[in-house]
């Protein structure tokens, strides 16, 4: 009835006002996200396929604690909206703030994370001038030992586990030190994979953002397999020149291993995977850690247990079931560099 009595000029004014309102709404990126047809350039917020690459580290909760996903890590997108992106990590759905990532359309073959910094060799001035021929040295980025934000607990635990086997310092020696099954310190990672029978596997290079490790200088290449009877993952830890500086084995699904609460009463550690910066985040979990020296290698063993209560007859039985364990092999020259970085990281000056 109302529109029927409007004159032609008034009707035109109303329509023009409505059109102006739509234009104003479209200029607001948040409001414009709801009607995709009004957006001139389609926004990646609407996609539910393709890949996303982290542009900054993101802390997430996992089954038995928390971990930090480093910048440069790539995931397939499950879904997304205007504020966050949902991805799969370790079989779980994780939510990533949209400001901490960028979208990519596809996964190029054998792609390395785009955030990997350029390879820069360590300054040769630190090497002895009397060496008759060039010696292979670890390659780290300038500022590798600058302070990181946070991670004090993991750095203190690294100090406790490593300091009884070696001293803090910048050690450029040790090339060729045997690490594990034909893999040696500063061996090219592709050669190491060949020696381990893993050359056929498809792997990606991921930045390591672990407290205590040289900053912006360390990466890992992960492989699936069967190692030492129960470990299902092997990680070659490399420097910027893709040379092996450490190696880690991980059993992500231990079966049938458990301990009593009394046996874990002294288990006061927090970090159960130093390469992936995984820490327990609940009092219902317990972490055991220990280290030993084997020749010129320091071996760190960690296990995380989750409390489980079961009813047996009239009684509730409490025990801790093992959820993950890791075995980290660190050559003593690189262990000294880690101690050096941890010492600076924990310094308050």
C-alpha positions as YAML, in Angstrom:
chain: A
units: angstrom
residues:
- id: 1
  name: UNK
  ca: [0.00, 0.00, 0.00]
- id: 2
  name: UNK
  ca: [2.78, 2.40, 0.96]
- id: 3
  name: UNK
  ca: [4.74, 1.90, -2.25]
- id: 4
  name: UNK
  ca: [1.57, 2.26, -4.30]
- id: 5
  name: UNK
  ca: [1.03, 5.86, -3.25]
- id: 6
  name: UNK
  ca: [4.62, 7.01, -3.73]
- id: 7
  name: UNK
  ca: [5.23, 9.26, -6.68]
- id: 8
  name: UNK
  ca: [7.78, 8.24, -9.28]
- id: 9
  name: UNK
  ca: [10.42, 10.68, -7.99]
- id: 10
  name: UNK
  ca: [10.04, 9.49, -4.39]
- id: 11
  name: UNK
  ca: [10.31, 5.87, -5.50]
- id: 12
  name: UNK
  ca: [13.58, 6.64, -7.28]
- id: 13
  name: UNK
  ca: [14.96, 8.35, -4.16]
- id: 14
  name: UNK
  ca: [14.19, 5.35, -2.01]
- id: 15
  name: UNK
  ca: [15.88, 2.98, -4.47]
- id: 16
  name: UNK
  ca: [18.96, 5.20, -4.71]
- id: 17
  name: UNK
  ca: [19.23, 5.36, -0.90]
- id: 18
  name: UNK
  ca: [19.04, 1.57, -0.66]
- id: 19
  name: UNK
  ca: [21.76, 1.20, -3.31]
- id: 20
  name: UNK
  ca: [23.99, 3.62, -1.41]
- id: 21
  name: UNK
  ca: [23.54, 1.61, 1.75]
- id: 22
  name: UNK
  ca: [24.63, -1.56, -0.03]
- id: 23
  name: UNK
  ca: [27.74, 0.19, -1.34]
- id: 24
  name: UNK
  ca: [28.65, 1.37, 2.16]
- id: 25
  name: UNK
  ca: [28.26, -2.14, 3.56]
- id: 26
  name: UNK
  ca: [30.46, -3.61, 0.85]
- id: 27
  name: UNK
  ca: [33.25, -1.26, 1.80]
- id: 28
  name: UNK
  ca: [33.40, -2.91, 5.24]
- id: 29
  name: UNK
  ca: [35.49, -6.13, 4.82]
- id: 30
  name: UNK
  ca: [33.87, -7.91, 7.77]
- id: 31
  name: UNK
  ca: [30.31, -7.22, 6.76]
- id: 32
  name: UNK
  ca: [31.05, -7.95, 3.11]
- id: 33
  name: UNK
  ca: [32.25, -11.46, 3.97]
- id: 34
  name: UNK
  ca: [28.68, -12.75, 4.43]
- id: 35
  name: UNK
  ca: [27.39, -12.18, 0.84]
- id: 36
  name: UNK
  ca: [30.28, -13.48, -1.35]
- id: 37
  name: UNK
  ca: [28.51, -12.37, -4.53]
- id: 38
  name: UNK
  ca: [29.06, -8.72, -3.55]
- id: 39
  name: UNK
  ca: [32.86, -9.07, -3.17]
- id: 40
  name: UNK
  ca: [34.78, -7.89, -6.25]
- id: 41
  name: UNK
  ca: [37.84, -10.06, -5.51]
- id: 42
  name: UNK
  ca: [37.06, -13.41, -3.88]
- id: 43
  name: UNK
  ca: [38.58, -13.67, -0.43]
- id: 44
  name: UNK
  ca: [40.58, -16.73, 0.75]
- id: 45
  name: UNK
  ca: [38.45, -16.72, 3.90]
- id: 46
  name: UNK
  ca: [35.74, -18.64, 2.07]
- id: 47
  name: UNK
  ca: [37.92, -21.50, 0.80]
- id: 48
  name: UNK
  ca: [37.78, -24.96, 2.38]
- id: 49
  name: UNK
  ca: [40.53, -26.52, 0.24]
- id: 50
  name: UNK
  ca: [44.13, -25.79, -0.67]
- id: 51
  name: UNK
  ca: [46.89, -25.18, 1.84]
- id: 52
  name: UNK
  ca: [47.86, -22.69, 4.51]
- id: 53
  name: UNK
  ca: [51.39, -21.70, 5.60]
- id: 54
  name: UNK
  ca: [52.08, -20.28, 9.06]
- id: 55
  name: UNK
  ca: [53.69, -16.84, 9.01]
- id: 56
  name: UNK
  ca: [54.41, -16.87, 12.75]
- id: 57
  name: UNK
  ca: [54.67, -19.51, 15.50]
- id: 58
  name: UNK
  ca: [51.34, -20.68, 16.94]
- id: 59
  name: UNK
  ca: [50.88, -22.54, 20.24]
- id: 60
  name: UNK
  ca: [48.23, -25.27, 20.17]
- id: 61
  name: UNK
  ca: [46.82, -27.85, 22.56]
- id: 62
  name: UNK
  ca: [47.44, -31.51, 21.72]
- id: 63
  name: UNK
  ca: [46.22, -34.71, 23.35]
- id: 64
  name: UNK
  ca: [48.62, -34.74, 26.27]
- id: 65
  name: UNK
  ca: [49.99, -31.21, 26.45]
- id: 66
  name: UNK
  ca: [50.82, -28.36, 24.11]
- id: 67
  name: UNK
  ca: [53.26, -27.62, 21.31]
- id: 68
  name: UNK
  ca: [54.39, -24.71, 19.14]
- id: 69
  name: UNK
  ca: [53.81, -24.96, 15.40]
- id: 70
  name: UNK
  ca: [56.73, -23.04, 13.82]
- id: 71
  name: UNK
  ca: [56.47, -20.40, 11.12]
- id: 72
  name: UNK
  ca: [56.75, -21.94, 7.66]
- id: 73
  name: UNK
  ca: [54.80, -25.10, 8.52]
- id: 74
  name: UNK
  ca: [52.20, -26.02, 5.87]
- id: 75
  name: UNK
  ca: [48.83, -27.73, 6.36]
- id: 76
  name: UNK
  ca: [45.86, -28.69, 4.16]
- id: 77
  name: UNK
  ca: [42.84, -26.52, 5.01]
- id: 78
  name: UNK
  ca: [39.80, -28.26, 6.52]
- id: 79
  name: UNK
  ca: [37.66, -25.12, 6.80]
- id: 80
  name: UNK
  ca: [37.96, -21.41, 7.50]
- id: 81
  name: UNK
  ca: [36.01, -18.28, 8.32]
- id: 82
  name: UNK
  ca: [36.71, -14.56, 8.79]
- id: 83
  name: UNK
  ca: [38.81, -15.05, 11.95]
- id: 84
  name: UNK
  ca: [40.37, -18.49, 11.92]
- id: 85
  name: UNK
  ca: [41.44, -21.50, 9.88]
- id: 86
  name: UNK
  ca: [40.94, -25.14, 10.86]
- id: 87
  name: UNK
  ca: [43.67, -27.64, 9.96]
- id: 88
  name: UNK
  ca: [44.59, -31.23, 10.86]
- id: 89
  name: UNK
  ca: [47.72, -31.77, 13.00]
- id: 90
  name: UNK
  ca: [48.65, -35.14, 14.55]
- id: 91
  name: UNK
  ca: [45.17, -36.43, 13.71]
- id: 92
  name: UNK
  ca: [43.42, -33.61, 15.59]
- id: 93
  name: UNK
  ca: [41.56, -30.53, 14.38]
- id: 94
  name: UNK
  ca: [43.45, -27.35, 15.31]
- id: 95
  name: UNK
  ca: [42.30, -23.73, 15.00]
- id: 96
  name: UNK
  ca: [44.83, -21.19, 13.66]
- id: 97
  name: UNK
  ca: [44.25, -17.40, 13.87]
- id: 98
  name: UNK
  ca: [43.89, -16.08, 10.33]
- id: 99
  name: UNK
  ca: [46.44, -13.32, 11.06]
- id: 100
  name: UNK
  ca: [49.10, -15.99, 11.68]
- id: 101
  name: UNK
  ca: [48.90, -17.67, 8.26]
- id: 102
  name: UNK
  ca: [48.60, -17.20, 4.53]
- id: 103
  name: UNK
  ca: [46.76, -19.29, 1.96]
- id: 104
  name: UNK
  ca: [48.30, -21.19, -0.94]
- id: 105
  name: UNK
  ca: [46.36, -22.79, -3.79]
- id: 106
  name: UNK
  ca: [48.27, -26.03, -4.10]
- id: 107
  name: UNK
  ca: [51.15, -28.08, -2.75]
- id: 108
  name: UNK
  ca: [54.12, -27.97, -5.14]
- id: 109
  name: UNK
  ca: [56.10, -31.25, -5.31]
- id: 110
  name: UNK
  ca: [58.99, -31.55, -2.86]
- id: 111
  name: UNK
  ca: [58.29, -28.04, -1.64]
- id: 112
  name: UNK
  ca: [60.19, -26.63, 1.29]
- id: 113
  name: UNK
  ca: [58.45, -24.13, 3.59]
- id: 114
  name: UNK
  ca: [58.57, -20.69, 2.01]
- id: 115
  name: UNK
  ca: [59.63, -19.09, 5.28]
- id: 116
  name: UNK
  ca: [62.99, -20.92, 5.30]
- id: 117
  name: UNK
  ca: [65.68, -18.24, 5.44]
- id: 118
  name: UNK
  ca: [68.58, -18.25, 2.96]
- id: 119
  name: UNK
  ca: [71.54, -20.48, 3.64]
- id: 120
  name: UNK
  ca: [74.32, -18.50, 5.28]
- id: 121
  name: UNK
  ca: [77.56, -20.22, 6.33]
- id: 122
  name: UNK
  ca: [79.00, -19.63, 9.77]
- id: 123
  name: UNK
  ca: [81.69, -16.97, 9.86]
- id: 124
  name: UNK
  ca: [84.99, -18.73, 9.06]
- id: 125
  name: UNK
  ca: [86.95, -16.49, 11.45]
- id: 126
  name: UNK
  ca: [86.00, -18.79, 14.32]
- id: 127
  name: UNK
  ca: [87.90, -21.71, 12.75]
- id: 128
  name: UNK
  ca: [91.58, -22.28, 13.64]
- id: 129
  name: UNK
  ca: [93.80, -20.46, 11.16]
- id: 130
  name: UNK
  ca: [96.34, -23.30, 11.23]
- id: 131
  name: UNK
  ca: [93.94, -25.82, 9.63]
- id: 132
  name: UNK
  ca: [95.65, -26.97, 6.41]
- id: 133
  name: UNK
  ca: [92.36, -27.59, 4.56]
- id: 134
  name: UNK
  ca: [88.80, -26.29, 4.95]
- id: 135
  name: UNK
  ca: [86.85, -28.10, 7.66]
- id: 136
  name: UNK
  ca: [83.13, -28.75, 7.39]
- id: 137
  name: UNK
  ca: [81.33, -26.62, 9.97]
- id: 138
  name: UNK
  ca: [77.80, -26.12, 11.18]
- id: 139
  name: UNK
  ca: [75.92, -23.41, 9.27]
- id: 140
  name: UNK
  ca: [73.81, -21.04, 11.36]
- id: 141
  name: UNK
  ca: [72.07, -17.75, 10.68]
- id: 142
  name: UNK
  ca: [73.48, -14.48, 12.08]
- id: 143
  name: UNK
  ca: [71.78, -13.91, 15.43]
- id: 144
  name: UNK
  ca: [71.30, -17.65, 16.00]
- id: 145
  name: UNK
  ca: [72.08, -17.17, 19.70]
- id: 146
  name: UNK
  ca: [69.86, -14.13, 20.28]
- id: 147
  name: UNK
  ca: [67.21, -14.46, 22.97]
- id: 148
  name: UNK
  ca: [63.90, -16.13, 22.20]
- id: 149
  name: UNK
  ca: [60.59, -15.14, 23.76]
- id: 150
  name: UNK
  ca: [59.50, -17.65, 26.38]
- id: 151
  name: UNK
  ca: [60.55, -21.29, 26.60]
- id: 152
  name: UNK
  ca: [62.40, -20.92, 29.92]
- id: 153
  name: UNK
  ca: [61.21, -24.29, 31.23]
- id: 154
  name: UNK
  ca: [62.43, -26.23, 28.19]
- id: 155
  name: UNK
  ca: [65.77, -24.40, 28.18]
- id: 156
  name: UNK
  ca: [66.36, -25.17, 31.86]
- id: 157
  name: UNK
  ca: [65.53, -28.82, 31.27]
- id: 158
  name: UNK
  ca: [67.93, -28.95, 28.32]
- id: 159
  name: UNK
  ca: [70.64, -27.48, 30.55]
- id: 160
  name: UNK
  ca: [70.03, -30.15, 33.20]
- id: 161
  name: UNK
  ca: [70.11, -32.98, 30.67]
- id: 162
  name: UNK
  ca: [73.16, -31.81, 28.70]
- id: 163
  name: UNK
  ca: [75.43, -29.99, 31.18]
- id: 164
  name: UNK
  ca: [76.60, -33.17, 32.93]
- id: 165
  name: UNK
  ca: [77.96, -34.50, 29.62]
- id: 166
  name: UNK
  ca: [79.53, -31.42, 28.03]
- id: 167
  name: UNK
  ca: [80.20, -27.72, 28.63]
- id: 168
  name: UNK
  ca: [78.63, -24.63, 27.08]
- id: 169
  name: UNK
  ca: [80.38, -23.06, 24.09]
- id: 170
  name: UNK
  ca: [80.46, -22.49, 20.32]
- id: 171
  name: UNK
  ca: [82.05, -25.69, 19.03]
- id: 172
  name: UNK
  ca: [82.71, -25.90, 15.27]
- id: 173
  name: UNK
  ca: [84.49, -29.26, 15.37]
- id: 174
  name: UNK
  ca: [83.18, -32.81, 15.28]
- id: 175
  name: UNK
  ca: [82.27, -33.29, 11.59]
- id: 176
  name: UNK
  ca: [81.95, -37.00, 10.86]
- id: 177
  name: UNK
  ca: [80.98, -38.00, 14.42]
- id: 178
  name: UNK
  ca: [78.77, -41.11, 14.26]
- id: 179
  name: UNK
  ca: [75.19, -40.37, 15.29]
- id: 180
  name: UNK
  ca: [73.00, -43.32, 14.31]
- id: 181
  name: UNK
  ca: [73.14, -46.23, 11.83]
- id: 182
  name: UNK
  ca: [75.43, -44.72, 9.20]
- id: 183
  name: UNK
  ca: [74.41, -41.10, 9.85]
- id: 184
  name: UNK
  ca: [77.21, -38.76, 10.91]
- id: 185
  name: UNK
  ca: [77.41, -35.19, 12.16]
- id: 186
  name: UNK
  ca: [77.19, -32.63, 9.30]
- id: 187
  name: UNK
  ca: [76.39, -35.30, 6.72]
- id: 188
  name: UNK
  ca: [74.10, -34.07, 3.92]
- id: 189
  name: UNK
  ca: [70.53, -34.99, 4.88]
- id: 190
  name: UNK
  ca: [69.81, -36.66, 1.52]
- id: 191
  name: UNK
  ca: [72.85, -38.88, 1.97]
- id: 192
  name: UNK
  ca: [71.71, -39.65, 5.53]
- id: 193
  name: UNK
  ca: [68.27, -40.66, 4.25]
- id: 194
  name: UNK
  ca: [69.93, -42.93, 1.67]
- id: 195
  name: UNK
  ca: [72.08, -44.57, 4.36]
- id: 196
  name: UNK
  ca: [68.95, -45.21, 6.45]
- id: 197
  name: UNK
  ca: [67.05, -46.69, 3.50]
- id: 198
  name: UNK
  ca: [64.63, -43.76, 3.46]
- id: 199
  name: UNK
  ca: [65.57, -42.16, 0.15]
- id: 200
  name: UNK
  ca: [62.29, -43.38, -1.42]
- id: 201
  name: UNK
  ca: [60.18, -41.55, 1.16]
- id: 202
  name: UNK
  ca: [58.56, -38.19, 0.45]
- id: 203
  name: UNK
  ca: [59.48, -35.73, 3.19]
- id: 204
  name: UNK
  ca: [59.23, -31.98, 3.78]
- id: 205
  name: UNK
  ca: [61.64, -29.64, 5.55]
- id: 206
  name: UNK
  ca: [60.08, -27.89, 8.55]
- id: 207
  name: UNK
  ca: [61.60, -25.06, 10.65]
- id: 208
  name: UNK
  ca: [62.32, -25.91, 14.29]
- id: 209
  name: UNK
  ca: [61.19, -23.26, 16.78]
- id: 210
  name: UNK
  ca: [62.34, -25.10, 19.89]
- id: 211
  name: UNK
  ca: [63.65, -23.16, 22.92]
- id: 212
  name: UNK
  ca: [67.40, -23.55, 23.33]
- id: 213
  name: UNK
  ca: [68.10, -24.47, 19.71]
- id: 214
  name: UNK
  ca: [69.84, -21.94, 17.44]
- id: 215
  name: UNK
  ca: [67.27, -19.36, 16.34]
- id: 216
  name: UNK
  ca: [66.04, -19.40, 12.70]
- id: 217
  name: UNK
  ca: [68.72, -21.93, 11.86]
- id: 218
  name: UNK
  ca: [67.43, -25.45, 12.50]
- id: 219
  name: UNK
  ca: [64.97, -27.63, 10.55]
- id: 220
  name: UNK
  ca: [63.76, -31.20, 10.61]
- id: 221
  name: UNK
  ca: [62.86, -33.72, 7.93]
- id: 222
  name: UNK
  ca: [60.46, -36.40, 9.19]
- id: 223
  name: UNK
  ca: [60.08, -39.99, 7.93]
- id: 224
  name: UNK
  ca: [57.60, -42.74, 8.73]
- id: 225
  name: UNK
  ca: [58.90, -46.25, 9.33]
- id: 226
  name: UNK
  ca: [59.78, -48.87, 11.93]
- id: 227
  name: UNK
  ca: [62.89, -48.11, 13.96]
- id: 228
  name: UNK
  ca: [64.34, -50.11, 16.86]
- id: 229
  name: UNK
  ca: [61.20, -52.20, 17.02]
- id: 230
  name: UNK
  ca: [58.70, -49.60, 18.24]
- id: 231
  name: UNK
  ca: [59.55, -46.07, 17.06]
- id: 232
  name: UNK
  ca: [57.34, -45.05, 14.12]
- id: 233
  name: UNK
  ca: [58.92, -41.68, 13.21]
- id: 234
  name: UNK
  ca: [62.49, -40.57, 12.52]
- id: 235
  name: UNK
  ca: [63.52, -36.91, 12.33]
- id: 236
  name: UNK
  ca: [66.74, -35.73, 10.72]
- id: 237
  name: UNK
  ca: [67.55, -32.39, 12.37]
- id: 238
  name: UNK
  ca: [69.56, -30.13, 10.06]
- id: 239
  name: UNK
  ca: [71.25, -26.72, 9.89]
- id: 240
  name: UNK
  ca: [70.68, -24.06, 7.22]
- id: 241
  name: UNK
  ca: [72.95, -25.94, 4.79]
- id: 242
  name: UNK
  ca: [70.80, -29.08, 5.18]
- id: 243
  name: UNK
  ca: [73.54, -30.89, 7.11]
- id: 244
  name: UNK
  ca: [72.52, -33.27, 9.92]
- id: 245
  name: UNK
  ca: [73.15, -31.91, 13.42]
- id: 246
  name: UNK
  ca: [70.96, -34.31, 15.43]
- id: 247
  name: UNK
  ca: [68.49, -37.17, 15.03]
- id: 248
  name: UNK
  ca: [65.31, -38.06, 16.91]
- id: 249
  name: UNK
  ca: [63.18, -41.21, 17.08]
- id: 250
  name: UNK
  ca: [59.56, -40.96, 18.25]
- id: 251
  name: UNK
  ca: [57.02, -43.60, 19.23]
- id: 252
  name: UNK
  ca: [53.70, -41.78, 18.91]
- id: 253
  name: UNK
  ca: [51.51, -44.75, 19.87]
- id: 254
  name: UNK
  ca: [53.12, -46.90, 22.59]
- id: 255
  name: UNK
  ca: [51.09, -50.00, 23.35]
- id: 256
  name: UNK
  ca: [50.62, -51.68, 26.69]
- id: 257
  name: UNK
  ca: [53.26, -49.73, 28.61]
- id: 258
  name: UNK
  ca: [52.18, -48.20, 31.91]
- id: 259
  name: UNK
  ca: [53.48, -47.30, 35.36]
- id: 260
  name: UNK
  ca: [51.99, -46.85, 38.80]
- id: 261
  name: UNK
  ca: [51.51, -43.45, 40.41]
- id: 262
  name: UNK
  ca: [54.21, -44.36, 42.95]
- id: 263
  name: UNK
  ca: [56.71, -45.15, 40.20]
- id: 264
  name: UNK
  ca: [56.13, -41.70, 38.67]
- id: 265
  name: UNK
  ca: [56.08, -39.73, 41.92]
- id: 266
  name: UNK
  ca: [59.44, -38.14, 41.09]
- id: 267
  name: UNK
  ca: [58.55, -37.40, 37.44]
- id: 268
  name: UNK
  ca: [58.58, -33.60, 37.57]
- id: 269
  name: UNK
  ca: [59.72, -32.81, 34.01]
- id: 270
  name: UNK
  ca: [57.58, -30.80, 31.60]
- id: 271
  name: UNK
  ca: [59.07, -31.20, 28.08]
- id: 272
  name: UNK
  ca: [58.60, -34.59, 26.43]
- id: 273
  name: UNK
  ca: [59.67, -33.71, 22.87]
- id: 274
  name: UNK
  ca: [62.37, -31.03, 22.57]
- id: 275
  name: UNK
  ca: [62.40, -30.89, 18.74]
- id: 276
  name: UNK
  ca: [58.65, -30.25, 18.51]
- id: 277
  name: UNK
  ca: [58.56, -28.20, 21.75]
- id: 278
  name: UNK
  ca: [55.86, -30.44, 23.25]
- id: 279
  name: UNK
  ca: [55.12, -29.99, 26.94]
- id: 280
  name: UNK
  ca: [52.63, -31.49, 29.34]
- id: 281
  name: UNK
  ca: [49.81, -29.06, 30.10]
- id: 282
  name: UNK
  ca: [47.97, -30.92, 32.85]
- id: 283
  name: UNK
  ca: [48.61, -32.46, 36.25]
- id: 284
  name: UNK
  ca: [47.06, -35.66, 34.93]
- id: 285
  name: UNK
  ca: [50.20, -36.17, 32.81]
- id: 286
  name: UNK
  ca: [53.68, -37.12, 33.98]
- id: 287
  name: UNK
  ca: [56.95, -36.77, 32.07]
- id: 288
  name: UNK
  ca: [60.11, -38.77, 32.66]
- id: 289
  name: UNK
  ca: [63.42, -37.64, 31.16]
- id: 290
  name: UNK
  ca: [67.00, -38.83, 31.34]
- id: 291
  name: UNK
  ca: [70.26, -38.47, 29.45]
- id: 292
  name: UNK
  ca: [73.43, -40.47, 28.92]
- id: 293
  name: UNK
  ca: [76.59, -40.13, 26.90]
- id: 294
  name: UNK
  ca: [77.54, -42.69, 24.28]
- id: 295
  name: UNK
  ca: [80.96, -41.79, 22.85]
- id: 296
  name: UNK
  ca: [80.58, -38.29, 21.40]
- id: 297
  name: UNK
  ca: [76.78, -38.42, 21.43]
- id: 298
  name: UNK
  ca: [74.39, -37.33, 24.18]
- id: 299
  name: UNK
  ca: [71.17, -39.36, 24.14]
- id: 300
  name: UNK
  ca: [68.05, -37.86, 25.76]
- id: 301
  name: UNK
  ca: [65.14, -40.23, 26.48]
- id: 302
  name: UNK
  ca: [61.70, -38.79, 27.34]
- id: 303
  name: UNK
  ca: [58.32, -40.42, 28.01]
- id: 304
  name: UNK
  ca: [54.92, -38.86, 28.71]
- id: 305
  name: UNK
  ca: [52.26, -40.75, 30.69]
- id: 306
  name: UNK
  ca: [48.56, -39.98, 31.08]
- id: 307
  name: UNK
  ca: [46.63, -40.85, 34.24]
- id: 308
  name: UNK
  ca: [43.87, -43.41, 33.76]
- id: 309
  name: UNK
  ca: [41.42, -44.61, 36.41]
- id: 310
  name: UNK
  ca: [39.83, -48.06, 36.06]
- id: 311
  name: UNK
  ca: [37.48, -49.91, 38.38]
- id: 312
  name: UNK
  ca: [38.53, -53.38, 39.50]
- id: 313
  name: UNK
  ca: [35.83, -54.89, 41.69]
- id: 314
  name: UNK
  ca: [34.99, -52.46, 44.49]
- id: 315
  name: UNK
  ca: [38.19, -50.44, 44.05]
- id: 316
  name: UNK
  ca: [39.30, -47.69, 41.70]
- id: 317
  name: UNK
  ca: [42.78, -48.41, 40.34]
- id: 318
  name: UNK
  ca: [44.87, -45.45, 39.21]
- id: 319
  name: UNK
  ca: [47.73, -45.92, 36.80]
- id: 320
  name: UNK
  ca: [49.61, -44.00, 34.12]
- id: 321
  name: UNK
  ca: [49.65, -45.20, 30.54]
- id: 322
  name: UNK
  ca: [52.50, -44.17, 28.20]
- id: 323
  name: UNK
  ca: [51.34, -41.91, 25.36]
- id: 324
  name: UNK
  ca: [54.56, -40.95, 23.57]
- id: 325
  name: UNK
  ca: [58.28, -41.41, 23.94]
- id: 326
  name: UNK
  ca: [61.22, -39.87, 22.14]
- id: 327
  name: UNK
  ca: [64.92, -40.62, 21.83]
- id: 328
  name: UNK
  ca: [67.08, -37.66, 20.80]
- id: 329
  name: UNK
  ca: [70.70, -38.11, 19.62]
- id: 330
  name: UNK
  ca: [72.81, -34.93, 19.89]
- id: 331
  name: UNK
  ca: [76.54, -34.85, 19.00]
- id: 332
  name: UNK
  ca: [78.52, -33.14, 21.76]
- id: 333
  name: UNK
  ca: [79.67, -30.21, 19.51]
- id: 334
  name: UNK
  ca: [76.04, -29.34, 18.79]
- id: 335
  name: UNK
  ca: [75.05, -29.98, 22.42]
- id: 336
  name: UNK
  ca: [77.59, -27.31, 23.42]
- id: 337
  name: UNK
  ca: [75.98, -24.85, 21.00]
- id: 338
  name: UNK
  ca: [72.54, -25.63, 22.48]
- id: 339
  name: UNK
  ca: [73.86, -24.99, 25.98]
- id: 340
  name: UNK
  ca: [75.32, -21.70, 24.74]
- id: 341
  name: UNK
  ca: [71.96, -20.63, 23.26]
- id: 342
  name: UNK
  ca: [70.06, -21.73, 26.39]
- id: 343
  name: UNK
  ca: [72.45, -19.79, 28.62]
- id: 344
  name: UNK
  ca: [71.85, -16.59, 26.62]
- id: 345
  name: UNK
  ca: [68.12, -17.29, 26.45]
- id: 346
  name: UNK
  ca: [67.87, -17.56, 30.23]
- id: 347
  name: UNK
  ca: [70.06, -14.51, 30.83]
- id: 348
  name: UNK
  ca: [68.14, -11.51, 32.17]
- id: 349
  name: UNK
  ca: [70.63, -8.93, 30.93]
...
